[in-house]
């Protein structure tokens, strides 16, 4: 219903609630609550933006060829049972990545891995099952311990004052997923992990746009941006769940590759491709439907705490770079802002997620 409202109804509702909405940059939708806007309704970043002629290049080719060389290297291995773990989530990015790896690197013996934090969208789970059924590839679904992950989510949602640059709750989720993948790859002696993280996500979270994530970098990024050590959240037994090279000191740690960071496809390209290839139905590709149920909770909590969400900052960069659709994300962020300020348009899944985490609406900034 929220997706339907975004696409068809919000333009008619907006004039009636405009007074409750912050001004936004007309070019990238970043709100005035994050950065000042001029009389021209542009933020400083957009005002200084120099139009560039985008070079035409293949969508799956890095300028240096390094990503392709790495994939070809592992596709030529003859030892072990698998060469790579491909992380899938039921979203458009991981679906397209899996298809491309399967078609472009037929020698790459892949296993798909879905790490379920217990809050995944039913549509995402159905998408993931549908996509992997199209390929003759081994698959594992790893269900994380709810008590363990919920402890991390409760702490980060109630300590947003420690946050810098990016959502510490989403970072916690990414840390769970990436560490689970490293542990699984290490246990199965699979040398490569591949995921569909984007260039701007890598820049925002890890501080650079390199296509390879060094061992333990996700843990370091969380502790840096959350100003929090893991032992503040987890006890000794919990900490043993995280990836640790010392567990297998003689084993080469699995490499973690993020090809989209190098290839940098646009959101529109990915959406068009997954539909053209028959990977996902058009009405099941939008992040609002495929993201896990934690994302709306994070958005509400951050807007109530900061006046904006870190996702708005991330996607404004993507819009500015011509990677995402301005109108879609403007509507979605305005709806989120209206919901956070009034308590209206809150989905049942958002309320249920809070109950699952043992939190109330007041815990994430709602006054009633």
Residue pairs with C-beta under 8 A, 6 or more apart in sequence:
1 347
2 288
2 335
2 345
2 347
3 286
3 288
3 289
5 13
5 335
5 345
6 288
6 328
6 331
6 332
6 335
7 328
7 331
10 331
10 334
10 335
11 331
14 21
14 331
14 334
17 338
20 337
20 338
20 341
20 342
21 334
21 337
21 338
22 31
22 32
22 33
22 307
22 308
22 337
23 31
23 32
23 37
23 41
24 30
24 31
24 32
24 37
24 41
24 330
24 333
24 334
25 31
25 37
25 41
25 42
25 43
25 46
25 316
26 41
26 42
27 42
27 43
27 46
27 49
27 319
27 320
27 326
28 43
28 45
28 46
28 316
28 317
28 319
28 320
28 326
29 312
29 315
29 316
29 319
29 326
29 329
29 330
29 333
30 43
30 45
30 308
30 312
30 313
30 316
31 307
31 308
31 312
31 333
31 337
33 306
33 307
33 308
34 306
34 307
34 308
34 312
34 313
35 43
35 44
35 45
36 43
36 44
37 43
38 44
38 47
40 47
43 316
45 320
46 320
49 320
54 322
57 63
59 263
59 265
59 269
60 100
60 104
60 259
60 263
61 68
61 263
62 68
62 211
62 259
62 262
62 263
63 262
64 262
66 211
66 262
67 211
67 257
67 259
67 262
67 263
70 192
70 212
70 255
70 257
71 101
71 104
71 105
71 108
71 194
71 257
71 259
72 105
74 83
74 84
74 108
74 191
74 192
75 83
75 105
75 106
75 107
75 108
76 107
77 83
77 109
77 191
80 189
80 190
80 191
81 109
81 188
82 109
82 110
82 111
82 138
82 188
82 190
83 108
83 109
83 110
83 190
83 191
83 192
84 101
84 108
84 109
84 110
84 111
84 190
84 191
84 192
84 193
84 194
85 110
85 111
85 112
85 113
85 181
85 184
85 185
85 188
85 190
85 192
85 193
85 194
85 254
86 94
86 97
86 98
86 101
86 110
86 111
86 112
86 113
86 193
86 194
86 195
87 94
87 112
87 113
87 114
87 115
87 177
87 181
87 193
87 194
87 195
87 196
88 94
88 95
88 98
88 112
88 113
88 114
88 128
88 131
88 132
89 114
89 120
89 124
89 128
89 196
89 290
90 114
90 120
90 121
90 123
90 124
90 125
90 126
90 127
90 128
90 131
90 290
91 124
91 127
91 196
91 287
91 290
91 291
92 270
92 271
92 274
92 280
92 285
92 290
93 196
93 198
93 260
93 270
94 195
94 196
95 127
95 131
95 274
95 279
95 280
96 196
96 265
96 270
96 273
96 274
96 277
96 279
97 194
97 195
97 196
97 259
97 260
98 110
98 112
98 131
98 132
98 135
98 137
99 131
99 134
99 135
99 274
99 277
99 279
101 108
101 110
101 194
102 108
102 110
102 135
102 137
110 137
110 138
111 137
111 138
111 139
111 140
111 188
111 190
112 132
112 137
112 138
112 139
112 140
113 139
113 140
113 141
113 142
113 180
113 181
113 184
114 125
114 128
114 139
114 140
114 141
114 142
115 142
115 144
115 176
115 177
115 180
115 181
116 125
116 141
116 142
116 143
116 144
117 144
117 149
117 173
117 176
117 177
117 292
117 294
118 143
118 144
118 146
118 149
118 150
118 356
119 292
119 293
119 294
119 353
119 356
120 292
120 293
121 289
121 290
121 291
121 292
121 293
123 284
123 289
123 290
124 289
124 290
124 291
124 292
126 284
127 280
127 284
127 290
130 280
131 279
131 280
132 139
134 278
134 279
140 184
142 180
142 184
144 176
144 180
145 241
146 356
148 234
148 238
148 241
149 173
149 176
150 356
150 357
150 358
151 233
151 234
151 238
152 172
152 175
152 176
152 233
152 234
153 169
153 172
153 173
153 294
153 357
154 357
154 358
154 359
155 172
155 228
155 232
155 233
156 168
156 169
156 171
156 172
156 226
156 233
157 169
157 297
157 298
157 301
157 357
157 359
157 363
157 364
158 359
158 363
159 168
159 226
159 228
160 168
160 301
160 302
160 305
160 306
161 305
162 168
162 226
162 227
162 228
163 225
163 226
163 302
163 310
164 224
164 225
164 226
164 227
165 204
165 225
165 310
166 204
166 205
166 225
166 310
166 314
167 298
167 302
167 309
167 310
167 311
168 222
168 225
168 226
168 228
169 294
169 297
169 298
169 301
170 294
170 295
170 298
170 310
171 205
171 218
171 221
171 222
171 225
171 226
172 222
172 226
173 292
173 294
174 205
174 218
174 222
175 218
175 219
175 222
175 242
178 195
178 213
178 218
178 256
179 218
179 219
179 241
179 242
179 243
181 193
181 195
181 256
182 193
182 215
182 243
182 253
182 254
182 256
183 241
183 243
184 190
185 191
185 192
185 193
185 254
186 243
186 247
186 248
186 251
186 253
186 254
189 251
190 254
191 252
191 254
191 255
192 254
192 255
192 257
193 254
193 255
193 256
193 257
194 257
194 258
194 259
195 256
195 257
195 258
196 258
196 259
196 260
197 258
197 260
197 261
198 260
198 261
198 264
198 318
198 323
199 209
199 260
199 261
199 262
199 264
200 314
200 317
200 318
200 321
200 323
201 314
202 208
202 209
202 210
202 211
202 213
202 258
202 261
203 209
203 317
204 313
204 314
204 317
205 221
205 225
206 213
206 217
206 221
207 221
209 261
210 261
211 257
211 258
211 259
211 261
211 262
212 255
212 256
212 257
212 258
213 256
213 257
213 258
214 256
215 243
215 245
215 253
215 254
215 256
216 243
216 245
219 230
219 242
219 243
222 228
222 230
223 229
223 230
230 239
230 242
231 239
245 253
264 323
266 322
266 323
266 324
267 318
267 323
267 324
267 325
268 325
271 282
271 285
273 279
274 280
274 285
275 281
275 282
275 285
283 289
284 290
286 328
287 295
288 332
293 349
293 350
293 352
293 353
294 353
295 311
296 336
296 347
296 349
296 350
296 353
297 350
297 353
297 354
297 357
297 364
298 309
298 310
298 311
299 309
299 311
299 336
299 340
300 336
300 339
300 340
300 346
300 350
300 364
300 365
300 366
301 364
301 365
302 308
302 309
302 310
302 311
303 309
303 336
303 337
303 340
303 341
303 365
304 340
304 364
304 365
304 366
305 365
309 333
309 336
311 333
312 333
315 324
315 329
315 333
318 324
319 325
319 326
319 329
335 345
338 344
338 345
339 345
339 346
340 365
340 366
343 361
343 366
343 368
351 361
354 360
354 361
354 363
354 364
361 368
362 368
